[in-house]
Amino acid sequence: MALLETPLYSQLVRAFRDILPTGQPAAVAGMPDGPILTSTDGSTIPPPAPTDLPYLPRDIRPTILEAKLHPRTRQIVEECHAFFLEHWPFPSDKHRKRFCDEGYAWFNCILCPNGLDDRMVGVCKFLTTGFLIDDMLDRMSVEDGKAHNAIVIACSRGERLPDREKPAQWIMYDLFEEFRGIDKELADMLLGYTIDFFEAQTDADRSKPKSLNDYFEYRHADLGKGFMSGVMCFSMGLHMKPDELALVQALEMNVMRHVTLVNDIASYEKEVLAAGKGFELGQLCSAVPIVMTACGLNELSAMRVMWEMSRELEKQHFVLLEEATKQCNNESVRLYAKGLEFQAAGNERWNLLTPRYNRSGGLPFAEGRIWG
């Protein structure tokens, strides 16, 4: 497979990556030198997003969505980190530090700030395992990725005993056994979304040209359709009736588009670097080149358009919310809709803060991610 051609901006990313001193973060105005994805005990206020990012124009409108942290974020993150540092085979201390810095557990705490205390550590482990598996797949062929995820799916279903030497298998097996013991109905719903997510991760169609609408449909599947909301509902113990889920479907799709646009802007450098390795499942999959082609723009201009689109989607969220609550204004619908708002706002905040995407906020990118 031929390597993807990358525009000038992407070539500069690679050039500057090679001359930056490794292990030393570049300074960001107004950002602390220490870890940024932390929390004070009991605080629900997340840290502000950095302002000096190359892909975040200073004149872009601020978000109108509310971001909130779970009040036990610090304890949850510490417990989750301790678990993975003990059980996941990171190749070096540098990789272990980077894992903690990137804040996967923190991400879940800003996505699900109203999660029940006794469920949050489990769902943080679950989401973190998903990130680690995603990094593994970046260096696999489609065939190998499908085989890997098929085993993880079978373990999650409880149809196959895990190989205890392979953390991806036994962690997912143990978590879903735990989840089914807590709340089988919501655990089964989350399992369905998880299977969709794992199957979409190994879709060989990810690099084929698409219209923006087709791409959103693809990413809806890539995100496990209702995957993030399945995590949200399980964490909150929120049971939705079928007619209530149908009512909030337009809100769900709108938030999915917001999440996709923001993630694609922030992760673009990482995607370009992964694509340069030539692995099938590391191919470039992003809305940025789609908008570039559709509008005849360069990369940074396309990102500006995508930021403006995301802000319009935020306004649309409240229009759709008003329409939905006119039909049914019960507590479940209100909680679900507010949870979607937290998802979009939390996703944006984490994407702008995490060193997974933000080179200036942490260690320089390591190609190949955890498995560098």
N, C-alpha and C positions, 0 to 999 in steps of 0.2 A: 504494500500500500504506500502510495506516495505521500510525503509529508504535506500538510496543509500550507498553502501560501499565506503569509501573514502580512498585514499592512505595516506601514512605517511605525505607528504607535507601538504595535506589538513587538517589533524588532528592537525598539528602544527599551522596552520593558526588559528584554533579555540582556541587552548590553549593560544597562545600569545594574541589573541584578548581579552581574559578574564582577562589578567593580566595588559594590558596597561591601564594607567589612562584615563578615559573617558573625552572627551572635550578638551584634550591637544594633539595636533599633535606631532608625533615623528619628530625629525629634519631630514632634507634632505640636504646633502652637497650642498651648492651653491644656495639653494632656499630661498626666503624671508619668514619672519615669517607671514606677512599679506596675504590677499587674492592674489592668483596668476592669477586668470582668470579675469584680468582687462585690461584696455587699456588707453594709453595717447590719448587725443583728436587729431584726424587726423592721428595717427600712423597706419600703415598697417603691422607692424612687430610684430609677436606674441612672447610671452616669450619663452625662450628655454625650452626644455623638461628636467626633472630631469635625473640625470645619475645614481643615487644609488637606482635602483629599483630591487627587487629580480628576476623579470621576464624579465629584460633587460640586457643581458650580455654586459660587457664593450667592448668586442672585436667584437661585431656585427657591420657590415658596416653601416655607417650613410645613411639616406634616400637621394635619389637624386631628390626627388620631392619638389616643391616649396610650402610653406605654406604662406598664406597671410590673414590679417585681414581686415574686412570692415573698412573704415576710420571713420565711425560714431559709432563704436562698443560701446564706453562708453555710449553715449546717448541712443542707442538702448537697451542695457542691463539694464540701469537704468529704462527706461520706462516699459520694460517687467517685471522686478522684482516687480516694484510698482503695476502693474496690478495683478499679482498672489498673492502677499502678502495681497492685499485687498480682492481678490475674492476666493482664494482656501482655503479649510478648513484644514490647517496644524494643527496638534494636540498640538503643543507647540512651544515656541520661539526657542528651539533647532532645531526643524524640519524646521522652517522658515529660520534660519541661514544656515542650511545645504543645503537647496534648493538653496539659493543664491550662496553658495560656490561652488556647483557642476557645475554651469555654463552652463545650457542648452541653454540660449539665446546666450551666448558667443560662444557656439558650432556652432550655426547657422551662426554667423558672421565670423567664420573661414572656414565654409563649403561654404558659398556664399559671398565671399569678394567683388564680383562685382555686388551684388544685388542693385536694384534701391532704393533710399532713402525712397520713399513713400510706399514701399512694405515690407521693412525689419522688422519692428515691428510686422506686421501681421504674417509673416512667422515664426518669432521667437516665438510668442505666440502659433502658430500651432505646431511647433516641440516640444516645452516645454510641451504642453498638451499631446502629444504622449508619452513623457517620464513618465509623472505623471500617465497616464493610464496604462502604462506598469508596473509600480510599484504596482498599485492596483491589476493587474491581477496575480502578483506573489503570492498572498494570496487567490486565488479563485480556485474553481473547474473548470473543462472544461465547464460544463453545465452553471454555473453562469457567467463565462467569455464570453461565446458565447452570452448569453442573454444580458449582459451589452453592448458588442460591437455592437450587432445588433441594439440596440436603438441609440447608438452614430452614427452609419452609417446612419440610417434613418434621424436623425437630420442633419447630414452633407449634405445629399441629398436634404434637404428641404421638405421631405415627411412627417415629423412629427414635431410638435412644441415641443420644449424642456421643461423639468421640470426646472424651474428657480431656484430651490433649489439644483440642481445637476450640478455643474460647468462643468463637462466633456461634458454634453449634450449641455448646452447653449453656451459655448465657441466655440465648433465646429460648431454649427448652425450659430452663429453670424459671425464667421470667413469666412465660405464658402459663406454666403450671401454677405459679403464684397468682397471676392475674385471674385465672379461672376460679381459684379458690376464694378470691375476694369478691368478684362480680362477674359471673359467667356470661351474662348477656352482653355486657359492654366489652368483655375480653374477646368474645367471639366476633363482635363487630370490628374491634381493632385488628384482630387476626386477619379478617377478610381484606381490610385496607392494607395491611402489612404485606400480604401475598401479592396484591396488585402492585405495591411499591417495589418489592423485590423482583417481580417479573419485568416491570418497566425498566429497572436498572440495567438489564441485559438485553434491551431491545436493539437489534442490529440496525433499526431504521433511524436511529438518533441523529445521524449526520446528513440525512437526505434533505435537499432544499424544501422549504415549506413556506407558505404564506404565514403571516402573523397569526391569523385565526387558527390555521392548522397547527401551528406551533403551540398555541395556548391549549388546544385539545390534547396534543401530545404531552405537554407538561402537566396537564390535569391528571393524566394517567401516570406520568413519571413521579408525581408527588403522591401516588397512591390514591388518587381520586379524593376520598375524604380522610386521607391518612392523618393529617395534622389535627383535624377535628375529631378523629377517633381518639387520638392521644388526649385532646382537650376533654372530651366527654368522659373518658375513663378516669382521668385525673380528678375531675370534679364529681364523679358519680352522677352525671347528668344523663338521664334516660329521656330520649325524644321519641314521640310517637311518629309513625310513618307520615301522617299528614303534616306534622310540624316540620319534619325534615324536608318534605317537598316544598313547604312554604319558604324555607330559608335557602333553598337551592340557588336562587339568583344571587343572594348575598355571598354564598360560598364561592361561586364562580368568580364573582367580582374580586373577592379577596385573593383568590388563587392567582388572578392576573397581576394584582399588586405584588404579591409575594414573588412571582416569577420575574417581573420586570426589575425589582430591586435586587434580587439575588443575581440576576444575569449581569447587571451593571457592576455590582461589587465583586463578583467572582470571575470577571472576564479575563483578568491577567492569569489567574490560576488555570482557567480553561485553555488559554492559549499555550501555556507551558506544558500542560498535560497532553494537548494535541501534538505538540512537537516531539513527543516520545514515540508516536506512531502506533501505540496500542489501540486495538479496536474499541474498547470501552472507554478510552480516554479521548475519543474524538470530540472536536469542538461542537458543543450543543448550547446555543445561546441565541437570544433575540437580537443581540447587538448587530451581527452581520445581516440579519433579516431586515432590520430597520435601515441599515446603511444602504442596502440594495434597493429597497422600496422607495427611499427618499433621496437617493444620490448623495448621501452624507458621509463624512469621515467618522471614525469611531467615537471621538469625544462629542461631536455634534449629535450623533445617534443616541448617545447616553443622555444628553440634555433633553432630547425629545422624549425619551423613555421616562425621565424624571417628571416631566410635565404630564405625561400620560398617567403616571402613578398618582399624582396630586388630583387629577380629574376623577380617577377611580375612587379616591377618598371621599370626594363630594358625592359621587354616585352611591357610595355605601349608605349614606344617611337618607338619600332619596329612596333607595330600596328598603331600608329599615322602616321608614314611615309607611310605605305601601304594605309591608308584611304585617306590621303591628295593627294596621287598620282591620286586617282580617282575623288576626289572633294576637292578643296582647297579654298572653299569660307569662308566668315567670320563666318557664322553660325556654320559650322563644326569645325573651329578653336576655336571659343568661347566655344563650347560644350566640346571639348577635353580638353581645358585648365581648364574648370570647373570641369571635372572629376579628373584632377590632383590635383586641390585644394581640392576636396572631400577627396581623399585618404590621402593627406598630412595633411589636417585639422583634419580628423578623428584620425590619429595617434597622432598628437600633443595633442588634447583634451583628448584622452584615457590615455595618459601618465601623464597628469596634473591633471585631475579632481579627487577630493576626492570620487566621486562615485565609482571609482575603486582603486585609489591610497591611501591606508591607511596612508602611510608615509607623504603624502602631505596635509592631512587634518584630520578631525575627524575620529576615528576608525569606522569601519563598524557597522551599526545598522541593525541587522537582521530584515527583513520585510520592510526595506527601509523607505520611507516616513511614512508608516503606522505602524512602529515599535512596 
